[in-house]
Amino acid sequence: MPQRILHAADAEDAPLRAALRRLRTAEDVPAAFPPEVLAEADRAAKAPRLPERDATDIPLYTVDPPGSRDLDQALHLARRGGGGFRIRYAIADVAAFVTPGGAVDAEARRRVTTLYFPDTRVPLHPERLSEGAASLLPDQTAPALLWEIDLDSSGQIAEATVGRALVRSRARLDYGGVQQAIDEGTAEEPVALLRDVGLLREELERERGGISLGVPEQEVVQRDGGYTLEYRAPLPADGWNAQVSLLTGMAAADLMLAAGTGILRTLPPARRCALTYLHRVARALDVDWPEGLDYPELLRSLNPQMANHAAFLQECTALLRGAGYTAFDGGPPVRQDAVHAAVAAEYAHCTAPLRRLVDRYAGELCVAAAAGEPAPEWVREALGGIPELMAGGARRAGRLERECVDLVEAAIMSGRIGEVFDGHVVEVDERRPTRGTVQLYEPAVIGRVESEGSGGTADGSGPGDVAGPADAAEPADVVVPADVASVGRAAPAGEEPLPLGHRLRVRLTAAEPGVSPVRFVPAP
């Protein structure tokens, strides 16, 4: 069946649009910027605080999704004489436009992050700044925090510093275009080197024991004036570009730790019981996990296109939950409180200040540390409250993202109640193995499945329903079953357990935007 696209003008799309409006109201999402915020942003856009250094001669470029205008980063890569690479990485200087304690600052602290919806975007800063004067748009001179990072021939950081400069991007590229140009050998050297640097940094990540999950993501996509759902597998260029951001975050962490004042992005290591649970899941899914092989190395060997591997990778996402922020002033924290387990190093968020509040503070601390100057007092005064602000903002953003996907899924499937689809079981409730999560490949829908007669309600949910990947709120810590031996637990008498990691034909029983997310039962 052709892919269904919901158009904004369609009468059948009205329930989706109404449900999205109700969602924003229920979550108290800001509808517009107050007049005083817009006025202050307009004044700042006309008269930002400009740096003395002019680095507009560096031919920077940006890599972002097509159509993006809130461009936080621009980069230039070159080879160094004697081996290695020089990275110039410009980050939008939001502090050049935002006065501490002013109206824009206060509103940003209320919003915390940019929020994305299928039908709109709710920015952290007014568009006059985030998509205009502060954005690193092509052929626009803008203030930036310019990182200059030298790598040796193995990709290790040899030296890193950051300071304010005026910059001017030359080109706005997207991931698909970058990947194609590199694959075809037509990319200019500053772009082609993204692969060289990215591959070296990925190898160093392996050596550190860091992990990156290449699980295809379910995305709401705008096409032909409407909405649909797709699975998007990250391109190699996504990963290479992410490695530049990661190494900058690691350099930022080093600067702040050395200065004794900063804020880190942290993630506790996986608990032993979580790894024991994953070993049992691997056996249930027929995923070969040789004795003595660390789980980061196992993850890199998996193919997300294989159903059992994809299901296992989905279970592994629990190991990446529980991330937070650690602020410190007057001395660095002990290492166990400073490390991000997935990065396998100290790390900071500092490369997306147009869209994430904490990055502005981290950037200011890094500039001060690199110059050997004390941290700005306004940053130090606010630092202790930033982790709690960011935690609340991240929870809301994650919750809204999942709710939006649920609503679009329900809208796309609402006219297909009773139809049968092919899917794979990617999660099973360890307490009741007749309940779980099924992933369809056409259409790109992920929903709850429950055997009929297993105690669920009319929409397929039931007592003690366990949140699945599409509708779970991010927990404060890694979620691990109380009984790790429960993977593969027998179903109640007369009920057939769901086949984790295997194909399953399912029948749609519920789908109504704002009323019921998609729900399935196994088909006869």
MARDREN-73699 format. One line per field, with one value per residue (C-alpha): residue number from 1; residue in three letters; x, y, z. Coordinates in steps of 0.25 Angstrom, whole numbers. Example, Ala and Ser with C-alpha at 12.3 -4.5 7.8 and 13.67 -1.06 7.14 Angstrom:
2
k = (1|2)
r = (ALA|SER)
east = (49|55)
north = (-18|-4)
up = (31|29)
// end
This chain:
524
k = (1|2|3|4|5|6|7|8|9|10|11|12|13|14|15|16|17|18|19|20|21|22|23|24|25|26|27|28|29|30|31|32|33|34|35|36|37|38|39|40|41|42|43|44|45|46|47|48|49|50|51|52|53|54|55|56|57|58|59|60|61|62|63|64|65|66|67|68|69|70|71|72|73|74|75|76|77|78|79|80|81|82|83|84|85|86|87|88|89|90|91|92|93|94|95|96|97|98|99|100|101|102|103|104|105|106|107|108|109|110|111|112|113|114|115|116|117|118|119|120|121|122|123|124|125|126|127|128|129|130|131|132|133|134|135|136|137|138|139|140|141|142|143|144|145|146|147|148|149|150|151|152|153|154|155|156|157|158|159|160|161|162|163|164|165|166|167|168|169|170|171|172|173|174|175|176|177|178|179|180|181|182|183|184|185|186|187|188|189|190|191|192|193|194|195|196|197|198|199|200|201|202|203|204|205|206|207|208|209|210|211|212|213|214|215|216|217|218|219|220|221|222|223|224|225|226|227|228|229|230|231|232|233|234|235|236|237|238|239|240|241|242|243|244|245|246|247|248|249|250|251|252|253|254|255|256|257|258|259|260|261|262|263|264|265|266|267|268|269|270|271|272|273|274|275|276|277|278|279|280|281|282|283|284|285|286|287|288|289|290|291|292|293|294|295|296|297|298|299|300|301|302|303|304|305|306|307|308|309|310|311|312|313|314|315|316|317|318|319|320|321|322|323|324|325|326|327|328|329|330|331|332|333|334|335|336|337|338|339|340|341|342|343|344|345|346|347|348|349|350|351|352|353|354|355|356|357|358|359|360|361|362|363|364|365|366|367|368|369|370|371|372|373|374|375|376|377|378|379|380|381|382|383|384|385|386|387|388|389|390|391|392|393|394|395|396|397|398|399|400|401|402|403|404|405|406|407|408|409|410|411|412|413|414|415|416|417|418|419|420|421|422|423|424|425|426|427|428|429|430|431|432|433|434|435|436|437|438|439|440|441|442|443|444|445|446|447|448|449|450|451|452|453|454|455|456|457|458|459|460|461|462|463|464|465|466|467|468|469|470|471|472|473|474|475|476|477|478|479|480|481|482|483|484|485|486|487|488|489|490|491|492|493|494|495|496|497|498|499|500|501|502|503|504|505|506|507|508|509|510|511|512|513|514|515|516|517|518|519|520|521|522|523|524)
r = (MET|PRO|GLN|ARG|ILE|LEU|HIS|ALA|ALA|ASP|ALA|GLU|ASP|ALA|PRO|LEU|ARG|ALA|ALA|LEU|ARG|ARG|LEU|ARG|THR|ALA|GLU|ASP|VAL|PRO|ALA|ALA|PHE|PRO|PRO|GLU|VAL|LEU|ALA|GLU|ALA|ASP|ARG|ALA|ALA|LYS|ALA|PRO|ARG|LEU|PRO|GLU|ARG|ASP|ALA|THR|ASP|ILE|PRO|LEU|TYR|THR|VAL|ASP|PRO|PRO|GLY|SER|ARG|ASP|LEU|ASP|GLN|ALA|LEU|HIS|LEU|ALA|ARG|ARG|GLY|GLY|GLY|GLY|PHE|ARG|ILE|ARG|TYR|ALA|ILE|ALA|ASP|VAL|ALA|ALA|PHE|VAL|THR|PRO|GLY|GLY|ALA|VAL|ASP|ALA|GLU|ALA|ARG|ARG|ARG|VAL|THR|THR|LEU|TYR|PHE|PRO|ASP|THR|ARG|VAL|PRO|LEU|HIS|PRO|GLU|ARG|LEU|SER|GLU|GLY|ALA|ALA|SER|LEU|LEU|PRO|ASP|GLN|THR|ALA|PRO|ALA|LEU|LEU|TRP|GLU|ILE|ASP|LEU|ASP|SER|SER|GLY|GLN|ILE|ALA|GLU|ALA|THR|VAL|GLY|ARG|ALA|LEU|VAL|ARG|SER|ARG|ALA|ARG|LEU|ASP|TYR|GLY|GLY|VAL|GLN|GLN|ALA|ILE|ASP|GLU|GLY|THR|ALA|GLU|GLU|PRO|VAL|ALA|LEU|LEU|ARG|ASP|VAL|GLY|LEU|LEU|ARG|GLU|GLU|LEU|GLU|ARG|GLU|ARG|GLY|GLY|ILE|SER|LEU|GLY|VAL|PRO|GLU|GLN|GLU|VAL|VAL|GLN|ARG|ASP|GLY|GLY|TYR|THR|LEU|GLU|TYR|ARG|ALA|PRO|LEU|PRO|ALA|ASP|GLY|TRP|ASN|ALA|GLN|VAL|SER|LEU|LEU|THR|GLY|MET|ALA|ALA|ALA|ASP|LEU|MET|LEU|ALA|ALA|GLY|THR|GLY|ILE|LEU|ARG|THR|LEU|PRO|PRO|ALA|ARG|ARG|CYS|ALA|LEU|THR|TYR|LEU|HIS|ARG|VAL|ALA|ARG|ALA|LEU|ASP|VAL|ASP|TRP|PRO|GLU|GLY|LEU|ASP|TYR|PRO|GLU|LEU|LEU|ARG|SER|LEU|ASN|PRO|GLN|MET|ALA|ASN|HIS|ALA|ALA|PHE|LEU|GLN|GLU|CYS|THR|ALA|LEU|LEU|ARG|GLY|ALA|GLY|TYR|THR|ALA|PHE|ASP|GLY|GLY|PRO|PRO|VAL|ARG|GLN|ASP|ALA|VAL|HIS|ALA|ALA|VAL|ALA|ALA|GLU|TYR|ALA|HIS|CYS|THR|ALA|PRO|LEU|ARG|ARG|LEU|VAL|ASP|ARG|TYR|ALA|GLY|GLU|LEU|CYS|VAL|ALA|ALA|ALA|ALA|GLY|GLU|PRO|ALA|PRO|GLU|TRP|VAL|ARG|GLU|ALA|LEU|GLY|GLY|ILE|PRO|GLU|LEU|MET|ALA|GLY|GLY|ALA|ARG|ARG|ALA|GLY|ARG|LEU|GLU|ARG|GLU|CYS|VAL|ASP|LEU|VAL|GLU|ALA|ALA|ILE|MET|SER|GLY|ARG|ILE|GLY|GLU|VAL|PHE|ASP|GLY|HIS|VAL|VAL|GLU|VAL|ASP|GLU|ARG|ARG|PRO|THR|ARG|GLY|THR|VAL|GLN|LEU|TYR|GLU|PRO|ALA|VAL|ILE|GLY|ARG|VAL|GLU|SER|GLU|GLY|SER|GLY|GLY|THR|ALA|ASP|GLY|SER|GLY|PRO|GLY|ASP|VAL|ALA|GLY|PRO|ALA|ASP|ALA|ALA|GLU|PRO|ALA|ASP|VAL|VAL|VAL|PRO|ALA|ASP|VAL|ALA|SER|VAL|GLY|ARG|ALA|ALA|PRO|ALA|GLY|GLU|GLU|PRO|LEU|PRO|LEU|GLY|HIS|ARG|LEU|ARG|VAL|ARG|LEU|THR|ALA|ALA|GLU|PRO|GLY|VAL|SER|PRO|VAL|ARG|PHE|VAL|PRO|ALA|PRO)
east = (0|6|11|0|3|-6|-8|-11|-23|-29|-42|-36|-24|-32|-32|-17|-15|-25|-18|-5|-11|-16|-3|4|-6|-5|10|9|18|20|11|19|30|26|27|38|46|44|48|61|65|62|72|82|82|85|96|102|115|126|140|153|158|153|154|145|156|154|145|135|124|112|106|91|78|72|64|71|73|77|92|100|113|122|135|148|157|172|184|196|210|217|204|191|179|175|160|154|140|132|120|109|112|99|105|108|93|87|89|90|78|71|57|63|72|60|51|62|63|48|49|62|62|56|44|40|26|21|14|23|36|37|50|59|62|54|56|62|74|73|70|76|87|93|92|104|96|104|110|106|117|114|121|125|133|144|150|164|168|180|180|192|193|185|174|177|176|190|185|171|168|155|153|143|144|136|133|126|121|123|113|102|103|94|97|93|100|113|112|110|121|131|127|128|141|136|137|147|158|152|139|146|155|142|143|158|156|143|149|161|152|143|155|159|145|146|159|153|141|131|118|110|97|93|79|70|61|46|44|32|35|29|26|17|11|8|13|17|27|40|51|65|78|89|99|114|115|105|115|127|121|117|131|135|125|129|144|140|132|143|153|143|142|157|158|147|153|167|160|152|139|130|118|119|110|110|105|108|113|104|101|105|91|88|99|94|80|86|93|80|73|85|82|67|70|80|91|105|112|125|131|140|135|132|118|123|131|119|110|119|118|103|95|83|76|75|63|69|81|71|63|76|80|67|69|83|77|74|89|89|78|81|89|90|99|110|113|125|132|145|151|148|139|144|145|134|125|131|131|120|120|116|127|136|143|139|130|122|110|116|113|98|95|84|76|81|82|94|103|104|109|119|124|126|134|143|146|150|158|166|169|174|163|153|139|129|121|108|111|116|104|94|103|97|83|86|86|72|67|73|67|53|55|60|49|39|45|46|32|27|35|29|15|16|21|9|-1|4|4|-10|-14|-7|-13|-27|-34|-28|-34|-35|-24|-13|2|15|25|36|35|46|42|34|29|38|27|16|22|9|11|21|25|24|31|25|33|22|17|28|20|24|13|8|4|-3|-10|-25|-30|-17|-24|-22|-32|-40|-28|-18|-12|-13|-10|5|7|22|26|32|42|31|24|33|38|53|55|65|74|76|63|66|56|55|57|68|64|50|55|48|39|27|14|1|-6|-13|-6|5|18|22|34|44|53|44|34|19|7|-2|-16|-18|-29|-28|-23|-29|-21|-22|-31|-23|-9|-7|-10|-9|-12|-5|-13|-17)
north = (0|14|22|31|45|54|68|80|83|70|68|55|63|72|62|62|77|78|68|75|88|81|75|88|94|83|84|99|101|116|121|133|142|153|167|172|159|162|177|173|163|173|183|172|168|182|184|171|172|169|163|169|158|156|142|144|139|125|118|111|102|97|83|82|76|82|95|97|112|111|108|107|101|104|97|96|85|85|76|81|81|69|61|62|72|86|88|102|100|112|112|123|134|135|143|154|156|152|161|154|156|163|159|149|143|141|135|125|120|118|110|103|96|98|89|82|78|73|86|96|99|106|112|115|129|139|135|149|143|128|128|142|150|140|128|124|126|126|139|146|151|147|147|133|125|120|107|103|89|82|67|58|48|38|47|51|65|72|86|93|107|116|131|141|144|149|138|136|123|120|109|102|87|75|61|54|64|63|47|47|57|49|36|41|47|61|68|79|76|83|74|61|62|60|45|45|52|44|31|34|39|27|18|25|24|9|9|17|8|18|14|20|13|13|9|14|26|28|42|50|55|67|63|69|79|68|58|44|35|29|21|28|21|30|32|31|46|48|40|47|61|56|53|67|72|61|64|79|75|67|79|88|78|78|93|95|84|90|104|98|104|97|89|75|65|52|38|27|14|3|-5|-20|-25|-17|-24|-38|-34|-31|-44|-51|-43|-47|-61|-60|-52|-62|-51|-56|-50|-57|-58|-47|-38|-24|-19|-6|-15|-24|-13|-9|-23|-23|-20|-12|-17|-30|-32|-39|-29|-17|-22|-24|-10|-5|-11|-5|9|7|7|22|27|34|45|58|70|72|87|90|103|104|90|79|67|53|46|36|48|55|44|41|26|26|36|29|42|55|63|76|81|94|93|96|109|114|102|98|107|100|102|117|116|105|114|126|117|111|125|130|118|118|133|130|139|137|131|142|145|144|130|126|131|123|111|103|103|99|84|84|94|85|72|78|83|70|62|71|71|55|54|63|56|43|49|55|42|35|45|44|29|29|39|31|18|23|18|4|-2|-17|-18|-28|-23|-30|-26|-30|-31|-22|-22|-32|-28|-37|-38|-42|-48|-47|-31|-24|-15|-17|-10|-9|-6|-1|8|13|11|5|1|-7|-21|-30|-44|-44|-49|-45|-35|-22|-11|-8|0|-11|-6|-13|-12|-10|-6|-4|8|4|12|20|25|24|36|36|31|36|24|12|3|-11|-22|-26|-41|-42|-56|-52|-51|-63|-65|-74|-68|-71|-84|-83|-71|-70|-62|-51|-56|-46|-42|-50|-46|-45|-42|-33|-27|-12|-10|4|18|31|44|49|38|25|22|10|-3|-17|-31|-43|-47|-62)
up = (0|-3|8|14|16|24|18|26|18|19|28|33|38|47|59|58|58|69|78|75|80|93|95|95|104|114|115|116|104|101|89|86|92|100|94|103|99|84|86|94|83|72|79|81|67|62|72|77|86|75|77|73|65|50|45|33|24|29|19|28|25|32|32|36|32|19|22|36|39|54|50|63|57|45|43|34|34|29|29|38|33|39|40|47|45|49|53|53|59|61|71|70|81|87|99|89|88|101|113|127|135|123|117|106|117|126|115|111|125|125|112|114|100|86|85|72|67|54|51|57|65|78|79|91|86|77|62|60|67|66|51|48|54|63|53|45|32|19|15|28|37|52|65|69|79|70|75|69|71|66|65|63|53|61|64|78|83|83|87|88|90|88|87|82|67|55|45|32|27|12|10|16|14|18|22|10|1|9|9|-7|-10|-1|-7|-21|-18|-22|-8|-6|4|16|14|10|22|31|28|31|44|47|45|54|65|64|65|78|83|82|89|100|101|97|90|79|76|61|63|52|57|55|50|47|33|25|10|0|10|20|30|30|38|33|39|37|39|42|30|32|30|42|51|46|48|62|65|63|73|83|82|84|96|102|100|107|119|120|120|131|139|139|143|154|150|140|136|130|123|131|130|141|137|134|147|147|148|135|128|134|128|114|114|116|106|96|98|96|83|78|78|79|91|93|107|111|100|105|102|94|85|84|80|69|63|61|49|52|39|45|53|65|66|65|76|85|81|86|99|100|100|115|117|112|121|134|128|135|138|148|152|160|165|173|169|159|164|166|153|156|156|144|133|123|122|107|103|112|116|122|113|112|104|98|83|82|89|80|84|98|110|117|104|106|120|117|105|114|124|113|107|121|124|111|114|128|133|144|141|139|151|145|140|154|161|152|151|162|157|143|145|150|139|128|135|135|120|115|122|115|102|102|106|95|85|88|89|76|69|76|71|56|57|62|51|40|45|49|36|37|49|47|36|38|37|37|48|58|73|78|93|102|116|125|136|125|113|105|105|97|86|71|60|46|34|25|30|40|53|66|76|88|85|94|93|94|107|115|124|115|113|100|95|98|111|124|139|141|127|124|116|103|94|88|100|112|120|122|136|146|145|137|137|140|143|158|153|143|141|136|121|115|127|123|119|128|124|111|106|96|99|89|80|84|72|62|52|56|48|56|55|58|69|73|67|69|71|85|90|88|82|72|79|73|76|69|57|55)
// end
